[in-house]
Structures are given as C-alpha cells and as structure tokens.
Amino acid sequence: MSKIGDQIAAVLRDFEEDYEKFETGNHSAGVRARKALMEIKKLADAGRKEIANRYEKPKVAGESTEKKE
C-alpha cells in the first residue's frame, strides 16, 4: 500500500476504537473520533491529488496550452 494508504488505515483504526468508546458514552472519545475523521479527509484529498498528478501528461517543449480557434 502507498504511504498515504498506510496513514489512512492507521487513522481509521484509531477512529474505530474511539467511535466504539463514544458509543458507550465517552464524550472525549467522540472528540477524538471527529478529529480522526478530519485527518482521514485531509489524507484522502492528498491521495486524490497524488493520483491525479500521475495521469497528467508531460508538456512537450514548444507546445502551447492555449486553445486554437
């Protein structure tokens, strides 16, 4: 798995633990679970950018990015 994938998996495990504690009434675990979800969102965005960058074509010298009409 990629570095970002490993990070997401680790944060997800933490989220699952804290969410279970929250379900039994632990308010602090709910705060940690929300924080973990935000971290997963950030990592997912970074992963999407990493994947998109792999699809971009390299620019050829002398080629213009402007549309021709």
CHARMM-style PDB file with segment names, atoms N, HN, CA, C and O in Angstrom:
ATOM      1  N   MET     1       0.852  -1.180   0.000  1.00  0.00      PROA
ATOM      2  CA  MET     1       0.000   0.000   0.000  1.00  0.00      PROA
ATOM      3  C   MET     1       0.896   1.241   0.000  1.00  0.00      PROA
ATOM      4  O   MET     1       2.044   1.190   0.440  1.00  0.00      PROA
ATOM      5  N   SER     2       0.364   2.329  -0.489  1.00  0.00      PROA
ATOM      6  HN  SER     2      -0.569   2.370  -0.847  1.00  0.00      PROA
ATOM      7  CA  SER     2       1.128   3.570  -0.540  1.00  0.00      PROA
ATOM      8  C   SER     2       1.272   4.180   0.852  1.00  0.00      PROA
ATOM      9  O   SER     2       0.612   3.767   1.805  1.00  0.00      PROA
ATOM     10  N   LYS     3       2.149   5.169   0.938  1.00  0.00      PROA
ATOM     11  HN  LYS     3       2.686   5.504   0.164  1.00  0.00      PROA
ATOM     12  CA  LYS     3       2.357   5.846   2.224  1.00  0.00      PROA
ATOM     13  C   LYS     3       1.042   6.457   2.718  1.00  0.00      PROA
ATOM     14  O   LYS     3       0.694   6.324   3.891  1.00  0.00      PROA
ATOM     15  N   ILE     4       0.319   7.122   1.824  1.00  0.00      PROA
ATOM     16  HN  ILE     4       0.601   7.229   0.871  1.00  0.00      PROA
ATOM     17  CA  ILE     4      -0.954   7.742   2.209  1.00  0.00      PROA
ATOM     18  C   ILE     4      -1.972   6.662   2.593  1.00  0.00      PROA
ATOM     19  O   ILE     4      -2.736   6.837   3.542  1.00  0.00      PROA
ATOM     20  N   GLY     5      -1.979   5.575   1.872  1.00  0.00      PROA
ATOM     21  HN  GLY     5      -1.358   5.433   1.101  1.00  0.00      PROA
ATOM     22  CA  GLY     5      -2.888   4.472   2.189  1.00  0.00      PROA
ATOM     23  C   GLY     5      -2.617   3.893   3.569  1.00  0.00      PROA
ATOM     24  O   GLY     5      -3.545   3.579   4.313  1.00  0.00      PROA
ATOM     25  N   ASP     6      -1.339   3.756   3.903  1.00  0.00      PROA
ATOM     26  HN  ASP     6      -0.586   4.012   3.298  1.00  0.00      PROA
ATOM     27  CA  ASP     6      -0.973   3.265   5.235  1.00  0.00      PROA
ATOM     28  C   ASP     6      -1.415   4.235   6.321  1.00  0.00      PROA
ATOM     29  O   ASP     6      -1.887   3.825   7.381  1.00  0.00      PROA
ATOM     30  N   GLN     7      -1.257   5.529   6.045  1.00  0.00      PROA
ATOM     31  HN  GLN     7      -0.874   5.862   5.184  1.00  0.00      PROA
ATOM     32  CA  GLN     7      -1.663   6.538   7.031  1.00  0.00      PROA
ATOM     33  C   GLN     7      -3.171   6.521   7.235  1.00  0.00      PROA
ATOM     34  O   GLN     7      -3.651   6.618   8.364  1.00  0.00      PROA
ATOM     35  N   ILE     8      -3.915   6.398   6.145  1.00  0.00      PROA
ATOM     36  HN  ILE     8      -3.525   6.319   5.227  1.00  0.00      PROA
ATOM     37  CA  ILE     8      -5.375   6.346   6.244  1.00  0.00      PROA
ATOM     38  C   ILE     8      -5.802   5.126   7.059  1.00  0.00      PROA
ATOM     39  O   ILE     8      -6.686   5.222   7.911  1.00  0.00      PROA
ATOM     40  N   ALA     9      -5.174   3.985   6.795  1.00  0.00      PROA
ATOM     41  HN  ALA     9      -4.457   3.908   6.103  1.00  0.00      PROA
ATOM     42  CA  ALA     9      -5.520   2.761   7.522  1.00  0.00      PROA
ATOM     43  C   ALA     9      -5.256   2.917   9.024  1.00  0.00      PROA
ATOM     44  O   ALA     9      -6.056   2.470   9.846  1.00  0.00      PROA
ATOM     45  N   ALA    10      -4.135   3.553   9.378  1.00  0.00      PROA
ATOM     46  HN  ALA    10      -3.485   3.916   8.710  1.00  0.00      PROA
ATOM     47  CA  ALA    10      -3.798   3.746  10.795  1.00  0.00      PROA
ATOM     48  C   ALA    10      -4.798   4.679  11.477  1.00  0.00      PROA
ATOM     49  O   ALA    10      -5.251   4.402  12.587  1.00  0.00      PROA
ATOM     50  N   VAL    11      -5.138   5.769  10.818  1.00  0.00      PROA
ATOM     51  HN  VAL    11      -4.770   5.994   9.916  1.00  0.00      PROA
ATOM     52  CA  VAL    11      -6.089   6.726  11.397  1.00  0.00      PROA
ATOM     53  C   VAL    11      -7.473   6.092  11.491  1.00  0.00      PROA
ATOM     54  O   VAL    11      -8.210   6.342  12.444  1.00  0.00      PROA
ATOM     55  N   LEU    12      -7.824   5.276  10.508  1.00  0.00      PROA
ATOM     56  HN  LEU    12      -7.225   5.072   9.734  1.00  0.00      PROA
ATOM     57  CA  LEU    12      -9.118   4.611  10.532  1.00  0.00      PROA
ATOM     58  C   LEU    12      -9.228   3.648  11.714  1.00  0.00      PROA
ATOM     59  O   LEU    12     -10.282   3.553  12.343  1.00  0.00      PROA
ATOM     60  N   ARG    13      -8.141   2.934  12.018  1.00  0.00      PROA
ATOM     61  HN  ARG    13      -7.285   3.011  11.507  1.00  0.00      PROA
ATOM     62  CA  ARG    13      -8.148   2.048  13.187  1.00  0.00      PROA
ATOM     63  C   ARG    13      -8.373   2.863  14.465  1.00  0.00      PROA
ATOM     64  O   ARG    13      -9.148   2.461  15.333  1.00  0.00      PROA
ATOM     65  N   ASP    14      -7.690   4.009  14.575  1.00  0.00      PROA
ATOM     66  HN  ASP    14      -7.061   4.335  13.870  1.00  0.00      PROA
ATOM     67  CA  ASP    14      -7.882   4.877  15.743  1.00  0.00      PROA
ATOM     68  C   ASP    14      -9.324   5.363  15.824  1.00  0.00      PROA
ATOM     69  O   ASP    14      -9.922   5.394  16.899  1.00  0.00      PROA
ATOM     70  N   PHE    15      -9.876   5.744  14.667  1.00  0.00      PROA
ATOM     71  HN  PHE    15      -9.390   5.719  13.793  1.00  0.00      PROA
ATOM     72  CA  PHE    15     -11.263   6.212  14.626  1.00  0.00      PROA
ATOM     73  C   PHE    15     -12.212   5.125  15.136  1.00  0.00      PROA
ATOM     74  O   PHE    15     -13.096   5.393  15.950  1.00  0.00      PROA
ATOM     75  N   GLU    16     -12.020   3.903  14.650  1.00  0.00      PROA
ATOM     76  HN  GLU    16     -11.302   3.685  13.988  1.00  0.00      PROA
ATOM     77  CA  GLU    16     -12.911   2.815  15.049  1.00  0.00      PROA
ATOM     78  C   GLU    16     -12.886   2.583  16.559  1.00  0.00      PROA
ATOM     79  O   GLU    16     -13.926   2.376  17.183  1.00  0.00      PROA
ATOM     80  N   GLU    17     -11.687   2.618  17.134  1.00  0.00      PROA
ATOM     81  HN  GLU    17     -10.841   2.786  16.627  1.00  0.00      PROA
ATOM     82  CA  GLU    17     -11.565   2.440  18.585  1.00  0.00      PROA
ATOM     83  C   GLU    17     -12.292   3.551  19.340  1.00  0.00      PROA
ATOM     84  O   GLU    17     -13.060   3.290  20.266  1.00  0.00      PROA
ATOM     85  N   ASP    18     -12.039   4.792  18.927  1.00  0.00      PROA
ATOM     86  HN  ASP    18     -11.415   5.003  18.174  1.00  0.00      PROA
ATOM     87  CA  ASP    18     -12.651   5.923  19.617  1.00  0.00      PROA
ATOM     88  C   ASP    18     -14.155   5.965  19.406  1.00  0.00      PROA
ATOM     89  O   ASP    18     -14.896   6.348  20.311  1.00  0.00      PROA
ATOM     90  N   TYR    19     -14.615   5.577  18.227  1.00  0.00      PROA
ATOM     91  HN  TYR    19     -14.014   5.265  17.492  1.00  0.00      PROA
ATOM     92  CA  TYR    19     -16.061   5.605  17.979  1.00  0.00      PROA
ATOM     93  C   TYR    19     -16.778   4.581  18.856  1.00  0.00      PROA
ATOM     94  O   TYR    19     -17.871   4.844  19.358  1.00  0.00      PROA
ATOM     95  N   GLU    20     -16.162   3.417  19.037  1.00  0.00      PROA
ATOM     96  HN  GLU    20     -15.274   3.203  18.630  1.00  0.00      PROA
ATOM     97  CA  GLU    20     -16.763   2.413  19.923  1.00  0.00      PROA
ATOM     98  C   GLU    20     -16.870   2.943  21.350  1.00  0.00      PROA
ATOM     99  O   GLU    20     -17.879   2.729  22.023  1.00  0.00      PROA
ATOM    100  N   LYS    21     -15.828   3.633  21.807  1.00  0.00      PROA
ATOM    101  HN  LYS    21     -15.009   3.807  21.260  1.00  0.00      PROA
ATOM    102  CA  LYS    21     -15.851   4.226  23.149  1.00  0.00      PROA
ATOM    103  C   LYS    21     -16.922   5.311  23.233  1.00  0.00      PROA
ATOM    104  O   LYS    21     -17.614   5.428  24.244  1.00  0.00      PROA
ATOM    105  N   PHE    22     -17.056   6.106  22.169  1.00  0.00      PROA
ATOM    106  HN  PHE    22     -16.494   6.011  21.348  1.00  0.00      PROA
ATOM    107  CA  PHE    22     -18.071   7.157  22.128  1.00  0.00      PROA
ATOM    108  C   PHE    22     -19.472   6.555  22.238  1.00  0.00      PROA
ATOM    109  O   PHE    22     -20.334   7.097  22.929  1.00  0.00      PROA
ATOM    110  N   GLU    23     -19.689   5.440  21.557  1.00  0.00      PROA
ATOM    111  HN  GLU    23     -18.988   5.000  20.996  1.00  0.00      PROA
ATOM    112  CA  GLU    23     -20.998   4.782  21.589  1.00  0.00      PROA
ATOM    113  C   GLU    23     -21.379   4.343  23.002  1.00  0.00      PROA
ATOM    114  O   GLU    23     -22.563   4.216  23.314  1.00  0.00      PROA
ATOM    115  N   THR    24     -20.374   4.110  23.864  1.00  0.00      PROA
ATOM    116  HN  THR    24     -19.412   4.212  23.610  1.00  0.00      PROA
ATOM    117  CA  THR    24     -20.686   3.696  25.237  1.00  0.00      PROA
ATOM    118  C   THR    24     -20.780   4.897  26.177  1.00  0.00      PROA
ATOM    119  O   THR    24     -20.938   4.729  27.386  1.00  0.00      PROA
ATOM    120  N   GLY    25     -20.683   6.116  25.620  1.00  0.00      PROA
ATOM    121  HN  GLY    25     -20.554   6.253  24.638  1.00  0.00      PROA
ATOM    122  CA  GLY    25     -20.897   7.304  26.428  1.00  0.00      PROA
ATOM    123  C   GLY    25     -19.665   8.132  26.741  1.00  0.00      PROA
ATOM    124  O   GLY    25     -19.754   9.082  27.519  1.00  0.00      PROA
ATOM    125  N   ASN    26     -18.534   7.809  26.169  1.00  0.00      PROA
ATOM    126  HN  ASN    26     -18.461   7.037  25.537  1.00  0.00      PROA
ATOM    127  CA  ASN    26     -17.297   8.552  26.426  1.00  0.00      PROA
ATOM    128  C   ASN    26     -17.239   9.771  25.499  1.00  0.00      PROA
ATOM    129  O   ASN    26     -16.947   9.644  24.310  1.00  0.00      PROA
ATOM    130  N   HSD    27     -17.520  10.941  26.053  1.00  0.00      PROA
ATOM    131  HN  HSD    27     -17.757  11.045  27.019  1.00  0.00      PROA
ATOM    132  CA  HSD    27     -17.563  12.176  25.265  1.00  0.00      PROA
ATOM    133  C   HSD    27     -16.204  12.507  24.649  1.00  0.00      PROA
ATOM    134  O   HSD    27     -16.139  12.915  23.489  1.00  0.00      PROA
ATOM    135  N   SER    28     -15.138  12.339  25.393  1.00  0.00      PROA
ATOM    136  HN  SER    28     -15.191  12.007  26.335  1.00  0.00      PROA
ATOM    137  CA  SER    28     -13.796  12.653  24.885  1.00  0.00      PROA
ATOM    138  C   SER    28     -13.440  11.794  23.677  1.00  0.00      PROA
ATOM    139  O   SER    28     -12.773  12.264  22.755  1.00  0.00      PROA
ATOM    140  N   ALA    29     -13.874  10.555  23.678  1.00  0.00      PROA
ATOM    141  HN  ALA    29     -14.415  10.173  24.427  1.00  0.00      PROA
ATOM    142  CA  ALA    29     -13.616   9.675  22.538  1.00  0.00      PROA
ATOM    143  C   ALA    29     -14.341  10.179  21.300  1.00  0.00      PROA
ATOM    144  O   ALA    29     -13.851  10.019  20.183  1.00  0.00      PROA
ATOM    145  N   GLY    30     -15.500  10.785  21.491  1.00  0.00      PROA
ATOM    146  HN  GLY    30     -15.899  10.916  22.399  1.00  0.00      PROA
ATOM    147  CA  GLY    30     -16.226  11.374  20.361  1.00  0.00      PROA
ATOM    148  C   GLY    30     -15.448  12.516  19.738  1.00  0.00      PROA
ATOM    149  O   GLY    30     -15.433  12.659  18.516  1.00  0.00      PROA
ATOM    150  N   VAL    31     -14.807  13.325  20.554  1.00  0.00      PROA
ATOM    151  HN  VAL    31     -14.819  13.209  21.547  1.00  0.00      PROA
ATOM    152  CA  VAL    31     -13.988  14.429  20.053  1.00  0.00      PROA
ATOM    153  C   VAL    31     -12.817  13.867  19.246  1.00  0.00      PROA
ATOM    154  O   VAL    31     -12.505  14.367  18.166  1.00  0.00      PROA
ATOM    155  N   ARG    32     -12.172  12.826  19.777  1.00  0.00      PROA
ATOM    156  HN  ARG    32     -12.426  12.420  20.655  1.00  0.00      PROA
ATOM    157  CA  ARG    32     -11.046  12.200  19.074  1.00  0.00      PROA
ATOM    158  C   ARG    32     -11.503  11.566  17.769  1.00  0.00      PROA
ATOM    159  O   ARG    32     -10.788  11.624  16.769  1.00  0.00      PROA
ATOM    160  N   ALA    33     -12.687  10.962  17.768  1.00  0.00      PROA
ATOM    161  HN  ALA    33     -13.268  10.915  18.581  1.00  0.00      PROA
ATOM    162  CA  ALA    33     -13.221  10.329  16.561  1.00  0.00      PROA
ATOM    163  C   ALA    33     -13.463  11.384  15.474  1.00  0.00      PROA
ATOM    164  O   ALA    33     -13.155  11.158  14.304  1.00  0.00      PROA
ATOM    165  N   ARG    34     -14.009  12.523  15.865  1.00  0.00      PROA
ATOM    166  HN  ARG    34     -14.259  12.707  16.816  1.00  0.00      PROA
ATOM    167  CA  ARG    34     -14.231  13.604  14.891  1.00  0.00      PROA
ATOM    168  C   ARG    34     -12.913  14.112  14.333  1.00  0.00      PROA
ATOM    169  O   ARG    34     -12.803  14.398  13.141  1.00  0.00      PROA
ATOM    170  N   LYS    35     -11.916  14.222  15.199  1.00  0.00      PROA
ATOM    171  HN  LYS    35     -12.005  13.989  16.167  1.00  0.00      PROA
ATOM    172  CA  LYS    35     -10.589  14.663  14.764  1.00  0.00      PROA
ATOM    173  C   LYS    35     -10.002  13.662  13.761  1.00  0.00      PROA
ATOM    174  O   LYS    35      -9.402  14.059  12.761  1.00  0.00      PROA
ATOM    175  N   ALA    36     -10.176  12.382  14.030  1.00  0.00      PROA
ATOM    176  HN  ALA    36     -10.663  12.060  14.842  1.00  0.00      PROA
ATOM    177  CA  ALA    36      -9.670  11.346  13.122  1.00  0.00      PROA
ATOM    178  C   ALA    36     -10.360  11.423  11.768  1.00  0.00      PROA
ATOM    179  O   ALA    36      -9.719  11.246  10.732  1.00  0.00      PROA
ATOM    180  N   LEU    37     -11.653  11.683  11.770  1.00  0.00      PROA
ATOM    181  HN  LEU    37     -12.174  11.826  12.612  1.00  0.00      PROA
ATOM    182  CA  LEU    37     -12.376  11.819  10.501  1.00  0.00      PROA
ATOM    183  C   LEU    37     -11.849  12.986   9.687  1.00  0.00      PROA
ATOM    184  O   LEU    37     -11.756  12.893   8.463  1.00  0.00      PROA
ATOM    185  N   MET    38     -11.505  14.080  10.344  1.00  0.00      PROA
ATOM    186  HN  MET    38     -11.580  14.155  11.339  1.00  0.00      PROA
ATOM    187  CA  MET    38     -10.960  15.224   9.637  1.00  0.00      PROA
ATOM    188  C   MET    38      -9.591  14.885   9.046  1.00  0.00      PROA
ATOM    189  O   MET    38      -9.268  15.303   7.934  1.00  0.00      PROA
ATOM    190  N   GLU    39      -8.798  14.133   9.789  1.00  0.00      PROA
ATOM    191  HN  GLU    39      -9.060  13.793  10.692  1.00  0.00      PROA
ATOM    192  CA  GLU    39      -7.478  13.717   9.302  1.00  0.00      PROA
ATOM    193  C   GLU    39      -7.623  12.788   8.095  1.00  0.00      PROA
ATOM    194  O   GLU    39      -6.856  12.891   7.137  1.00  0.00      PROA
ATOM    195  N   ILE    40      -8.606  11.881   8.138  1.00  0.00      PROA
ATOM    196  HN  ILE    40      -9.229  11.798   8.915  1.00  0.00      PROA
ATOM    197  CA  ILE    40      -8.859  10.995   7.005  1.00  0.00      PROA
ATOM    198  C   ILE    40      -9.240  11.811   5.776  1.00  0.00      PROA
ATOM    199  O   ILE    40      -8.809  11.507   4.664  1.00  0.00      PROA
ATOM    200  N   LYS    41     -10.050  12.848   5.979  1.00  0.00      PROA
ATOM    201  HN  LYS    41     -10.401  13.095   6.883  1.00  0.00      PROA
ATOM    202  CA  LYS    41     -10.451  13.711   4.861  1.00  0.00      PROA
ATOM    203  C   LYS    41      -9.228  14.379   4.235  1.00  0.00      PROA
ATOM    204  O   LYS    41      -9.103  14.425   3.011  1.00  0.00      PROA
ATOM    205  N   LYS    42      -8.335  14.892   5.066  1.00  0.00      PROA
ATOM    206  HN  LYS    42      -8.437  14.854   6.060  1.00  0.00      PROA
ATOM    207  CA  LYS    42      -7.130  15.549   4.552  1.00  0.00      PROA
ATOM    208  C   LYS    42      -6.246  14.566   3.788  1.00  0.00      PROA
ATOM    209  O   LYS    42      -5.729  14.885   2.718  1.00  0.00      PROA
ATOM    210  N   LEU    43      -6.080  13.375   4.346  1.00  0.00      PROA
ATOM    211  HN  LEU    43      -6.500  13.115   5.215  1.00  0.00      PROA
ATOM    212  CA  LEU    43      -5.269  12.365   3.683  1.00  0.00      PROA
ATOM    213  C   LEU    43      -5.898  11.914   2.366  1.00  0.00      PROA
ATOM    214  O   LEU    43      -5.190  11.670   1.389  1.00  0.00      PROA
ATOM    215  N   ALA    44      -7.226  11.803   2.341  1.00  0.00      PROA
ATOM    216  HN  ALA    44      -7.801  12.001   3.134  1.00  0.00      PROA
ATOM    217  CA  ALA    44      -7.918  11.415   1.116  1.00  0.00      PROA
ATOM    218  C   ALA    44      -7.714  12.474   0.032  1.00  0.00      PROA
ATOM    219  O   ALA    44      -7.478  12.134  -1.128  1.00  0.00      PROA
ATOM    220  N   ASP    45      -7.803  13.738   0.395  1.00  0.00      PROA
ATOM    221  HN  ASP    45      -7.995  14.014   1.337  1.00  0.00      PROA
ATOM    222  CA  ASP    45      -7.562  14.816  -0.572  1.00  0.00      PROA
ATOM    223  C   ASP    45      -6.141  14.753  -1.117  1.00  0.00      PROA
ATOM    224  O   ASP    45      -5.927  14.923  -2.318  1.00  0.00      PROA
ATOM    225  N   ALA    46      -5.174  14.510  -0.242  1.00  0.00      PROA
ATOM    226  HN  ALA    46      -5.348  14.372   0.733  1.00  0.00      PROA
ATOM    227  CA  ALA    46      -3.779  14.400  -0.678  1.00  0.00      PROA
ATOM    228  C   ALA    46      -3.609  13.198  -1.603  1.00  0.00      PROA
ATOM    229  O   ALA    46      -2.876  13.269  -2.590  1.00  0.00      PROA
ATOM    230  N   GLY    47      -4.276  12.109  -1.290  1.00  0.00      PROA
ATOM    231  HN  GLY    47      -4.872  12.051  -0.489  1.00  0.00      PROA
ATOM    232  CA  GLY    47      -4.216  10.919  -2.136  1.00  0.00      PROA
ATOM    233  C   GLY    47      -4.812  11.157  -3.503  1.00  0.00      PROA
ATOM    234  O   GLY    47      -4.273  10.687  -4.505  1.00  0.00      PROA
ATOM    235  N   ARG    48      -5.920  11.883  -3.561  1.00  0.00      PROA
ATOM    236  HN  ARG    48      -6.357  12.265  -2.747  1.00  0.00      PROA
ATOM    237  CA  ARG    48      -6.556  12.205  -4.837  1.00  0.00      PROA
ATOM    238  C   ARG    48      -5.622  13.051  -5.704  1.00  0.00      PROA
ATOM    239  O   ARG    48      -5.517  12.833  -6.911  1.00  0.00      PROA
ATOM    240  N   LYS    49      -4.946  14.018  -5.075  1.00  0.00      PROA
ATOM    241  HN  LYS    49      -5.032  14.195  -4.094  1.00  0.00      PROA
ATOM    242  CA  LYS    49      -4.018  14.860  -5.825  1.00  0.00      PROA
ATOM    243  C   LYS    49      -2.845  14.040  -6.350  1.00  0.00      PROA
ATOM    244  O   LYS    49      -2.407  14.226  -7.485  1.00  0.00      PROA
ATOM    245  N   GLU    50      -2.340  13.132  -5.516  1.00  0.00      PROA
ATOM    246  HN  GLU    50      -2.696  12.980  -4.594  1.00  0.00      PROA
ATOM    247  CA  GLU    50      -1.216  12.284  -5.921  1.00  0.00      PROA
ATOM    248  C   GLU    50      -1.598  11.434  -7.138  1.00  0.00      PROA
ATOM    249  O   GLU    50      -0.824  11.313  -8.088  1.00  0.00      PROA
ATOM    250  N   ILE    51      -2.776  10.859  -7.098  1.00  0.00      PROA
ATOM    251  HN  ILE    51      -3.405  10.957  -6.326  1.00  0.00      PROA
ATOM    252  CA  ILE    51      -3.239  10.030  -8.213  1.00  0.00      PROA
ATOM    253  C   ILE    51      -3.453  10.872  -9.460  1.00  0.00      PROA
ATOM    254  O   ILE    51      -3.063  10.464 -10.554  1.00  0.00      PROA
ATOM    255  N   ALA    52      -4.065  12.036  -9.313  1.00  0.00      PROA
ATOM    256  HN  ALA    52      -4.382  12.367  -8.424  1.00  0.00      PROA
ATOM    257  CA  ALA    52      -4.315  12.909 -10.461  1.00  0.00      PROA
ATOM    258  C   ALA    52      -3.009  13.344 -11.112  1.00  0.00      PROA
ATOM    259  O   ALA    52      -2.932  13.441 -12.337  1.00  0.00      PROA
ATOM    260  N   ASN    53      -1.992  13.605 -10.318  1.00  0.00      PROA
ATOM    261  HN  ASN    53      -2.054  13.527  -9.323  1.00  0.00      PROA
ATOM    262  CA  ASN    53      -0.701  14.025 -10.866  1.00  0.00      PROA
ATOM    263  C   ASN    53      -0.067  12.930 -11.724  1.00  0.00      PROA
ATOM    264  O   ASN    53       0.679  13.235 -12.654  1.00  0.00      PROA
ATOM    265  N   ARG    54      -0.344  11.699 -11.434  1.00  0.00      PROA
ATOM    266  HN  ARG    54      -0.950  11.451 -10.679  1.00  0.00      PROA
ATOM    267  CA  ARG    54       0.202  10.596 -12.229  1.00  0.00      PROA
ATOM    268  C   ARG    54      -0.458  10.507 -13.603  1.00  0.00      PROA
ATOM    269  O   ARG    54       0.129   9.958 -14.536  1.00  0.00      PROA
ATOM    270  N   TYR    55      -1.659  11.037 -13.736  1.00  0.00      PROA
ATOM    271  HN  TYR    55      -2.136  11.483 -12.979  1.00  0.00      PROA
ATOM    272  CA  TYR    55      -2.372  10.995 -15.004  1.00  0.00      PROA
ATOM    273  C   TYR    55      -2.029  12.157 -15.925  1.00  0.00      PROA
ATOM    274  O   TYR    55      -2.261  12.081 -17.132  1.00  0.00      PROA
ATOM    275  N   GLU    56      -1.485  13.216 -15.374  1.00  0.00      PROA
ATOM    276  HN  GLU    56      -1.297  13.278 -14.394  1.00  0.00      PROA
ATOM    277  CA  GLU    56      -1.180  14.381 -16.196  1.00  0.00      PROA
ATOM    278  C   GLU    56      -0.096  14.045 -17.195  1.00  0.00      PROA
ATOM    279  O   GLU    56       0.888  13.375 -16.881  1.00  0.00      PROA
ATOM    280  N   LYS    57      -0.305  14.536 -18.428  1.00  0.00      PROA
ATOM    281  HN  LYS    57      -1.104  15.081 -18.683  1.00  0.00      PROA
ATOM    282  CA  LYS    57       0.684  14.304 -19.477  1.00  0.00      PROA
ATOM    283  C   LYS    57       1.819  15.302 -19.332  1.00  0.00      PROA
ATOM    284  O   LYS    57       1.582  16.462 -18.995  1.00  0.00      PROA
ATOM    285  N   PRO    58       3.053  14.867 -19.580  1.00  0.00      PROA
ATOM    286  CA  PRO    58       4.156  15.830 -19.556  1.00  0.00      PROA
ATOM    287  C   PRO    58       4.036  16.780 -20.741  1.00  0.00      PROA
ATOM    288  O   PRO    58       3.651  16.369 -21.835  1.00  0.00      PROA
ATOM    289  N   LYS    59       4.364  18.040 -20.523  1.00  0.00      PROA
ATOM    290  HN  LYS    59       4.676  18.373 -19.633  1.00  0.00      PROA
ATOM    291  CA  LYS    59       4.271  19.030 -21.581  1.00  0.00      PROA
ATOM    292  C   LYS    59       5.473  18.909 -22.508  1.00  0.00      PROA
ATOM    293  O   LYS    59       6.607  18.720 -22.067  1.00  0.00      PROA
ATOM    294  N   VAL    60       5.201  19.022 -23.788  1.00  0.00      PROA
ATOM    295  HN  VAL    60       4.280  19.175 -24.146  1.00  0.00      PROA
ATOM    296  CA  VAL    60       6.248  18.952 -24.794  1.00  0.00      PROA
ATOM    297  C   VAL    60       6.745  20.366 -25.057  1.00  0.00      PROA
ATOM    298  O   VAL    60       5.947  21.299 -25.152  1.00  0.00      PROA
ATOM    299  N   ALA    61       8.050  20.530 -25.175  1.00  0.00      PROA
ATOM    300  HN  ALA    61       8.698  19.772 -25.098  1.00  0.00      PROA
ATOM    301  CA  ALA    61       8.641  21.857 -25.416  1.00  0.00      PROA
ATOM    302  C   ALA    61       8.043  22.474 -26.676  1.00  0.00      PROA
ATOM    303  O   ALA    61       7.922  21.807 -27.704  1.00  0.00      PROA
ATOM    304  N   GLY    62       7.676  23.728 -26.595  1.00  0.00      PROA
ATOM    305  HN  GLY    62       7.774  24.270 -25.760  1.00  0.00      PROA
ATOM    306  CA  GLY    62       7.123  24.454 -27.737  1.00  0.00      PROA
ATOM    307  C   GLY    62       5.625  24.315 -27.892  1.00  0.00      PROA
ATOM    308  O   GLY    62       5.026  24.990 -28.729  1.00  0.00      PROA
ATOM    309  N   GLU    63       5.011  23.455 -27.102  1.00  0.00      PROA
ATOM    310  HN  GLU    63       5.498  22.907 -26.422  1.00  0.00      PROA
ATOM    311  CA  GLU    63       3.564  23.270 -27.182  1.00  0.00      PROA
ATOM    312  C   GLU    63       2.856  24.318 -26.339  1.00  0.00      PROA
ATOM    313  O   GLU    63       3.253  24.591 -25.206  1.00  0.00      PROA
ATOM    314  N   SER    64       1.820  24.894 -26.894  1.00  0.00      PROA
ATOM    315  HN  SER    64       1.498  24.672 -27.814  1.00  0.00      PROA
ATOM    316  CA  SER    64       1.072  25.922 -26.183  1.00  0.00      PROA
ATOM    317  C   SER    64      -0.118  25.297 -25.475  1.00  0.00      PROA
ATOM    318  O   SER    64      -0.692  24.318 -25.951  1.00  0.00      PROA
ATOM    319  N   THR    65      -0.486  25.869 -24.337  1.00  0.00      PROA
ATOM    320  HN  THR    65      -0.020  26.665 -23.950  1.00  0.00      PROA
ATOM    321  CA  THR    65      -1.659  25.380 -23.601  1.00  0.00      PROA
ATOM    322  C   THR    65      -2.915  26.136 -23.989  1.00  0.00      PROA
ATOM    323  O   THR    65      -4.006  25.834 -23.504  1.00  0.00      PROA
ATOM    324  N   GLU    66      -2.758  27.131 -24.873  1.00  0.00      PROA
ATOM    325  HN  GLU    66      -1.872  27.376 -25.267  1.00  0.00      PROA
ATOM    326  CA  GLU    66      -3.918  27.929 -25.295  1.00  0.00      PROA
ATOM    327  C   GLU    66      -4.726  27.177 -26.330  1.00  0.00      PROA
ATOM    328  O   GLU    66      -4.181  26.383 -27.095  1.00  0.00      PROA
ATOM    329  N   LYS    67      -6.049  27.429 -26.357  1.00  0.00      PROA
ATOM    330  HN  LYS    67      -6.492  28.075 -25.735  1.00  0.00      PROA
ATOM    331  CA  LYS    67      -6.931  26.824 -27.341  1.00  0.00      PROA
ATOM    332  C   LYS    67      -6.726  27.514 -28.686  1.00  0.00      PROA
ATOM    333  O   LYS    67      -6.549  28.731 -28.750  1.00  0.00      PROA
ATOM    334  N   LYS    68      -6.752  26.725 -29.759  1.00  0.00      PROA
ATOM    335  HN  LYS    68      -6.896  25.737 -29.708  1.00  0.00      PROA
ATOM    336  CA  LYS    68      -6.688  27.286 -31.107  1.00  0.00      PROA
ATOM    337  C   LYS    68      -8.106  27.397 -31.634  1.00  0.00      PROA
ATOM    338  O   LYS    68      -8.902  26.466 -31.512  1.00  0.00      PROA
ATOM    339  N   GLU    69      -8.410  28.539 -32.217  1.00  0.00      PROA
ATOM    340  HN  GLU    69      -7.763  29.295 -32.316  1.00  0.00      PROA
ATOM    341  CA  GLU    69      -9.777  28.735 -32.734  1.00  0.00      PROA
ATOM    342  C   GLU    69      -9.800  28.640 -34.227  1.00  0.00      PROA
ATOM    343  OT1 GLU    69     -10.859  28.777 -34.838  1.00  0.00      PROA
TER     344      GLU     69
END
